């Protein structure tokens, strides 16, 4: 008889020191209050005309363009034709699901698997630090026993 698995995620968390370890230390060390001070300082510099501060804020607030802008000719042709490229792009998955139902028969199953993995991760990982509770998940200043009890809850 097959052995029943405990969850959908396989494996254990033992590994050599990696980027994840360094990121964990960074997240444990820099509190949300510290990060808020950095962002506030950057905002003040940006308002004073610092180009690097403006670029850094814009990168996170607006993001970098993911695609090239359409050419003026493309825009004019779409206007003449009365087409809306955004509406067409948003409608495409729905149209495809209707035209090709056999290709989308597993969409509900995929959503269920993603929801199950998200629920399992929520059980196994501590809740993220929020601005309302900045010290709730900090582990660097706690003793080992306190850390284990927080992770168990």
TORMI-924927 format. One record per residue (C-alpha): residue in one letter; x, y, z. Coordinates in Angstrom, 2 decimals. Layout:
N
<atom 'A'; <X; Y; Z>>
...
% end
This chain:
153
<atom 'X'; <0.00; 0.00; 0.00>>
<atom 'X'; <1.32; 3.45; -0.86>>
<atom 'X'; <2.50; 5.67; 1.95>>
<atom 'X'; <0.31; 8.76; 2.39>>
<atom 'X'; <2.19; 12.03; 1.99>>
<atom 'X'; <1.94; 14.69; 4.70>>
<atom 'X'; <1.44; 17.49; 2.20>>
<atom 'X'; <1.98; 18.68; -1.32>>
<atom 'X'; <5.45; 20.11; -0.71>>
<atom 'X'; <8.20; 17.50; -0.69>>
<atom 'X'; <11.59; 17.60; 0.93>>
<atom 'X'; <13.22; 19.08; 3.97>>
<atom 'X'; <14.88; 22.42; 4.50>>
<atom 'X'; <18.49; 21.37; 4.99>>
<atom 'X'; <20.92; 22.96; 2.58>>
<atom 'X'; <24.23; 24.71; 2.47>>
<atom 'X'; <24.43; 28.45; 3.00>>
<atom 'X'; <22.69; 30.14; 0.10>>
<atom 'X'; <21.17; 33.39; -0.97>>
<atom 'X'; <18.09; 32.47; 1.09>>
<atom 'X'; <20.19; 32.44; 4.27>>
<atom 'X'; <21.51; 35.90; 3.60>>
<atom 'X'; <18.05; 37.18; 2.74>>
<atom 'X'; <16.75; 35.69; 5.99>>
<atom 'X'; <19.36; 37.59; 8.00>>
<atom 'X'; <18.50; 40.78; 6.12>>
<atom 'X'; <14.79; 40.35; 6.83>>
<atom 'X'; <15.46; 39.61; 10.50>>
<atom 'X'; <17.75; 42.63; 10.89>>
<atom 'X'; <15.94; 45.39; 8.99>>
<atom 'X'; <12.62; 46.15; 10.64>>
<atom 'X'; <9.71; 47.81; 8.89>>
<atom 'X'; <10.43; 50.93; 10.94>>
<atom 'X'; <14.04; 50.92; 9.65>>
<atom 'X'; <12.83; 50.49; 6.08>>
<atom 'X'; <10.26; 53.25; 6.54>>
<atom 'X'; <13.08; 55.58; 7.63>>
<atom 'X'; <15.03; 54.69; 4.47>>
<atom 'X'; <12.05; 55.33; 2.21>>
<atom 'X'; <11.18; 58.59; 4.02>>
<atom 'X'; <14.77; 59.79; 3.63>>
<atom 'X'; <14.78; 58.85; -0.04>>
<atom 'X'; <11.50; 60.68; -0.58>>
<atom 'X'; <12.94; 63.81; 1.04>>
<atom 'X'; <16.00; 63.63; -1.22>>
<atom 'X'; <13.81; 63.10; -4.29>>
<atom 'X'; <11.76; 66.18; -3.42>>
<atom 'X'; <14.99; 68.17; -3.16>>
<atom 'X'; <15.88; 67.17; -6.72>>
<atom 'X'; <18.12; 64.10; -6.25>>
<atom 'X'; <17.84; 62.23; -9.55>>
<atom 'X'; <19.00; 58.89; -8.10>>
<atom 'X'; <16.41; 59.07; -5.32>>
<atom 'X'; <13.66; 59.83; -7.85>>
<atom 'X'; <14.79; 56.97; -10.08>>
<atom 'X'; <14.88; 54.52; -7.16>>
<atom 'X'; <11.40; 55.50; -5.98>>
<atom 'X'; <10.00; 55.41; -9.51>>
<atom 'X'; <11.46; 51.95; -10.07>>
<atom 'X'; <9.46; 50.57; -7.13>>
<atom 'X'; <6.35; 52.74; -7.43>>
<atom 'X'; <5.85; 52.72; -11.20>>
<atom 'X'; <8.13; 49.90; -12.29>>
<atom 'X'; <10.21; 49.48; -15.37>>
<atom 'X'; <8.37; 49.14; -18.67>>
<atom 'X'; <7.84; 45.49; -19.54>>
<atom 'X'; <7.47; 46.08; -23.26>>
<atom 'X'; <8.30; 48.66; -25.86>>
<atom 'X'; <5.76; 51.39; -26.41>>
<atom 'X'; <3.67; 51.04; -29.55>>
<atom 'X'; <4.81; 53.02; -32.55>>
<atom 'X'; <2.77; 56.10; -33.52>>
<atom 'X'; <1.69; 54.32; -36.71>>
<atom 'X'; <0.36; 51.38; -34.67>>
<atom 'X'; <-1.63; 53.74; -32.45>>
<atom 'X'; <-3.12; 55.61; -35.42>>
<atom 'X'; <-4.08; 52.39; -37.22>>
<atom 'X'; <-5.80; 51.06; -34.08>>
<atom 'X'; <-7.68; 54.34; -33.70>>
<atom 'X'; <-8.85; 54.23; -37.34>>
<atom 'X'; <-9.88; 50.59; -36.99>>
<atom 'X'; <-11.66; 51.27; -33.70>>
<atom 'X'; <-9.77; 48.51; -31.87>>
<atom 'X'; <-8.75; 48.63; -28.24>>
<atom 'X'; <-5.62; 46.54; -27.70>>
<atom 'X'; <-6.07; 46.41; -23.91>>
<atom 'X'; <-9.63; 45.13; -24.20>>
<atom 'X'; <-8.51; 42.55; -26.77>>
<atom 'X'; <-5.68; 41.36; -24.51>>
<atom 'X'; <-7.99; 41.05; -21.48>>
<atom 'X'; <-10.68; 39.24; -23.48>>
<atom 'X'; <-8.32; 36.71; -25.11>>
<atom 'X'; <-8.25; 34.16; -22.22>>
<atom 'X'; <-12.07; 34.17; -22.00>>
<atom 'X'; <-12.47; 33.85; -25.76>>
<atom 'X'; <-9.92; 31.01; -25.88>>
<atom 'X'; <-11.72; 29.15; -23.07>>
<atom 'X'; <-14.96; 29.28; -25.07>>
<atom 'X'; <-13.39; 28.40; -28.43>>
<atom 'X'; <-11.15; 25.62; -27.09>>
<atom 'X'; <-12.87; 24.11; -24.02>>
<atom 'X'; <-10.76; 20.95; -24.14>>
<atom 'X'; <-7.63; 23.04; -23.51>>
<atom 'X'; <-9.18; 24.69; -20.45>>
<atom 'X'; <-10.85; 21.68; -18.84>>
<atom 'X'; <-8.26; 21.58; -16.05>>
<atom 'X'; <-8.37; 25.27; -15.13>>
<atom 'X'; <-10.48; 24.62; -12.01>>
<atom 'X'; <-8.16; 21.81; -10.93>>
<atom 'X'; <-5.12; 24.10; -11.34>>
<atom 'X'; <-6.79; 26.72; -9.15>>
<atom 'X'; <-7.52; 24.08; -6.49>>
<atom 'X'; <-3.89; 22.90; -6.44>>
<atom 'X'; <-2.63; 26.49; -6.14>>
<atom 'X'; <-5.07; 27.16; -3.29>>
<atom 'X'; <-3.99; 23.97; -1.49>>
<atom 'X'; <-0.31; 24.90; -1.75>>
<atom 'X'; <-1.03; 28.46; -0.57>>
<atom 'X'; <-2.93; 27.09; 2.44>>
<atom 'X'; <-0.08; 24.69; 3.27>>
<atom 'X'; <2.49; 27.48; 3.01>>
<atom 'X'; <0.36; 29.64; 5.32>>
<atom 'X'; <0.43; 26.83; 7.90>>
<atom 'X'; <4.16; 26.14; 7.60>>
<atom 'X'; <5.52; 29.69; 7.38>>
<atom 'X'; <5.29; 32.37; 10.06>>
<atom 'X'; <3.05; 35.31; 9.20>>
<atom 'X'; <4.81; 38.21; 7.46>>
<atom 'X'; <5.84; 41.25; 9.44>>
<atom 'X'; <3.38; 44.10; 9.01>>
<atom 'X'; <3.52; 47.79; 9.81>>
<atom 'X'; <0.85; 47.27; 12.49>>
<atom 'X'; <2.92; 44.56; 14.24>>
<atom 'X'; <6.55; 45.29; 13.33>>
<atom 'X'; <8.05; 43.03; 16.01>>
<atom 'X'; <5.67; 40.06; 15.60>>
<atom 'X'; <8.01; 37.94; 13.48>>
<atom 'X'; <11.40; 39.28; 14.48>>
<atom 'X'; <13.59; 36.37; 15.51>>
<atom 'X'; <17.06; 37.88; 15.71>>
<atom 'X'; <16.67; 39.42; 19.18>>
<atom 'X'; <14.78; 36.47; 20.71>>
<atom 'X'; <16.21; 33.41; 22.40>>
<atom 'X'; <16.02; 30.10; 20.60>>
<atom 'X'; <13.13; 28.81; 22.78>>
<atom 'X'; <11.02; 31.88; 21.97>>
<atom 'X'; <11.72; 31.44; 18.28>>
<atom 'X'; <10.62; 27.79; 18.33>>
<atom 'X'; <7.39; 28.67; 20.15>>
<atom 'X'; <6.62; 31.47; 17.64>>
<atom 'X'; <7.24; 29.18; 14.68>>
<atom 'X'; <5.09; 26.44; 16.24>>
<atom 'X'; <2.12; 28.82; 16.62>>
% end
